[in-house]
Amino acid sequence: MALQHSPAIDNGMPRPAAGAGADRIIETTIPSRLDALTWSGFHTRVVLALGITWILDGLEVTLAGALSGALKDSPSLHFSNFDLGLANSGYLVGAVLGAVGFGWLTDRIGRRKLFFVTLALYLSATAATAFSWNVASYVLFRCLTGAGIGGEYTAINSTIQELVPARYRGWTDLVINGSFWIGAALGASSAIVLLDPALAPPDLGWRIAYFTGAVLGLFVLVMRMWIPESPRWLMIHGHPEEAHAIVDDIERSVIGHTQNKREQPFAKIKLKMRDHTPLAEVAHTLFSAYRQRALVGLCMMVAQAFFYNAIFFTFALVLTDFYGVASDRIGWYILPFAAGNFLGPLMLGRLFDTLGRRTMIVLTYGVSGVLLMLSGYLFSIGVLSAQSQTIAWMVIFFFASPAASAAYLTVSETFPLEVRALAIALFYAIGTAIGGVAGPALFGALIDSGSRGSVFGGYLFGAVLMIAAAGVAWRYAVNAERKSLETVAKPLASVE
């Protein structure tokens, strides 16, 4: 039986009460020790090894868009715009299912185990896509690829949040999510080369392109071998000694020695350890105890999912059907578009940690919506060229990219540690199911109609969603900047 008193702490190491496993009570300084660290090579390596998930996603999504013309022209497949929209929606359905299933497992068995499983699924599925023989097989493999990426979102977002010091968390999270567009640039570059009929036959280039993601994923698999389990997860799930040893190692890698509590007093937190969190408690936490935060997260996720997926998945179709751009030239238009998307989080991300979360969320969501309304109207009256349309999208997504990244930041830092990964999964899944899965199929049908006015109606709907999300954030968003995760949302296991 666990003793009902606070154990002592020697130089930050939690000394557990009698007993083992769940129901032990410890008092620990691990969260404050992690937040006290300055940025170091360790944090850079974590960002590179884990943040590359978004590069993989950007690669996948861009290939799907840039290769759409090649798939329509493929001698063996002959896809229609509806087939392409169906496949893109299949990718997002897979991402939703993967996020929910793997999100539950991430909170239950740990972050580290899951980010190997999800990466392995991504690798195998994206390689299999290259061997697709009809619409059904292509949709299936895209769905499985999406499941791997969806699972990555939950395990990786939670791990990065729990390892990065509080004062760097906002900018780091936004830049990592924004690295999606590095993957987009890689995908566009691959498409430019591989869709050149002088270099590869029409039915071979797109197949080789999908192997790009699988090869990149193999390098990521090796990079992740040395990433530790989240000490915050370990300290709650019955492994405080292992958590302490990991923090010791991190401190030695950052400052050359462990931090001494006598030189720098650290805030303590008392926890009653548990081996898992029941789903009933998860539901109560997300939709009762934290329902206002749930509303903010849901609105942000739905708006950005529709805005992004509907527009970007059909980017190539707009250029080919309305501006007459050849399918093998699409990559050249994606490259500047990707640059604008990456520069947004890179240049505006610091402001999320200085001006604050609420101010920047409202600004980025609101400006994105207004700019899409204006550019959509110009598109509808036919005054834009392919080049000016791309410039307009660059400017819009300079603001929309940090807005979308802020949605993941919000749902990953404003809920307790025990439900963090599942919270990311649920809000990503609900937002994507409502705003993302229907978007590509809807816009595919609107583009097939050949009516600029119909497509403008779709743009207008996406803009209204973004502006509405800005209003909800202004009223209910949490000022989480520069605060520890345990201050923003107290762990369910905490003991008063």
C-alpha positions, 0 to 999 in steps of 0.5 A, a space after each residue: 500500500 502506498 504511503 499517504 505522505 510526500 516523499 523527499 527529493 534528492 537533487 530533483 530525483 523523485 523518491 517514491 512512496 512504498 509500493 510499485 506501479 500505479 497508485 504510488 504518490 511521488 513529488 517531482 521537479 521533472 517538468 520545471 527542470 525540463 522547462 529551465 533548460 536553454 535551447 541546445 543540440 538535444 532540442 535541435 535533434 528532437 525537432 529534426 528526428 520528430 518534426 520531419 513527420 510534417 515534411 513527410 506529410 507535405 511530400 505526400 499531399 503535394 505528390 497527390 496534387 502535383 501528380 493528379 495530371 499524370 494520373 489522369 493521363 496514365 495509360 493504365 489508370 485514366 483517373 477522373 477529377 472525381 477519382 482524384 478527389 475520392 483518393 484524396 478524401 481516402 487519404 484523409 479518412 485514413 489519417 482520421 482513423 489512424 489519429 484516433 486509434 494511435 492517439 489512444 495507444 499513445 497515451 496508454 503505452 507511450 510516445 516512443 513505441 508509437 512513433 516507430 509503429 506509425 512510421 513503419 505503416 507510412 513507409 510500407 503504404 506509400 511504397 505500395 501506392 507505387 504499385 496501384 493498378 486501379 482506382 480501388 487499390 490506389 484509394 486503399 493504399 492512400 488510406 493506409 498512408 494517411 493512417 500512418 501520418 495521422 498516427 504520427 501527428 498524435 505521438 509526435 506533437 505530444 512528444 515535442 510539446 513535452 520535451 521543449 522548454 516552455 518559452 520556446 514551445 510556440 515558435 518551435 511547434 509552429 515552425 515544425 508544423 510549417 515544415 510540411 512545406 519543405 516536404 511540399 517543395 520536395 514533392 514538387 521538385 520530384 514531380 518536375 523531374 519525374 513527370 518530364 516525359 523525356 526522362 520517364 514514361 507517362 505511367 512510370 514517373 508518378 510511380 517512382 515519385 511515391 518511392 521518394 517518401 519511402 526512402 526519406 522515411 527510412 532515414 527518419 527511422 534511423 534518426 529516431 533510434 536515440 529519441 527518449 520516451 517523454 519523461 513527463 509520460 513516464 513519471 505519471 505511468 509508474 516509471 519515475 526512476 526512468 524519467 529521472 534518469 532521462 532528464 539527467 541525461 538531457 541535462 548533461 547533454 545540454 549543460 554538461 551536468 545535472 541541475 542542482 536544486 540548491 542553486 536553482 529552486 525548482 517548482 514541485 508537483 505531487 502526482 499519484 501514478 496510474 497505468 492508464 486513463 479510463 475513456 470515461 475520464 478522458 471524455 469528462 476531461 475533454 468535453 466537460 471539465 475543459 469544454 471551452 477549450 474543446 470548443 476553441 480546438 474544434 473550431 480551429 481544426 475544422 476551419 483550417 482543415 477545410 481551408 487547407 485541404 479543399 484548396 491545396 488538394 485541388 491546387 493542380 486542378 484549378 491550374 490545369 482546368 482554368 488556366 491551362 497549365 500543363 500537368 508537368 509544369 504544376 511543380 513550378 507553381 507549387 514551389 513559390 506557394 510552398 515557400 510562402 507557407 513555410 515563411 509564415 510560421 518561420 517569421 510570425 512564430 516568435 510572436 505567438 510567444 511574445 504577443 501571445 496566443 490569442 492575439 496571433 490566432 485571431 490575426 492569422 485566422 482573420 486575415 486568411 479569411 478576408 484575403 481568400 474572399 478577395 482573391 476568390 472574387 478576383 478569380 470568379 471574374 477572371 482577372 487573375 492569371 496562373 502567376 497572379 493566382 499563385 502570388 495571391 495564394 502565397 500571400 493568403 497562406 503566409 498567414 494561413 500556415 501559422 494559423 493551421 499550425 496554431 490549431 495543433 499547438 492549441 489542442 496539444 498544450 491546453 489539455 492535461 498530459 494524460 489525455 494530450 495525445 488523444 486530444 490531438 487525435 480527436 480534434 484532428 479527426 473531428 476537424 478533418 472529418 468535418 472540414 477536410 474529408 468533404 473538402 477535396 471531393 466537394 471542390 473536385 465536383 465544383 471544378 468539374 462543373 467548369 463554373 468559376 462562380 461555383 468554385 468561388 462559393 467554395 472559397 467563400 465558405 472556407 473564408 467564413 469558417 476561418 473568420 468564425 474560428 477567429 471570433 471563437 478564439 478571441 472569446 475563449 482562447 487560452 493565454 498559454 505563452 511561456 507557461 509550463 504545460 502543467 500550469 496551463 493544464 494540471 495533470 489529472 494525476 496531480 495531488 493537492 
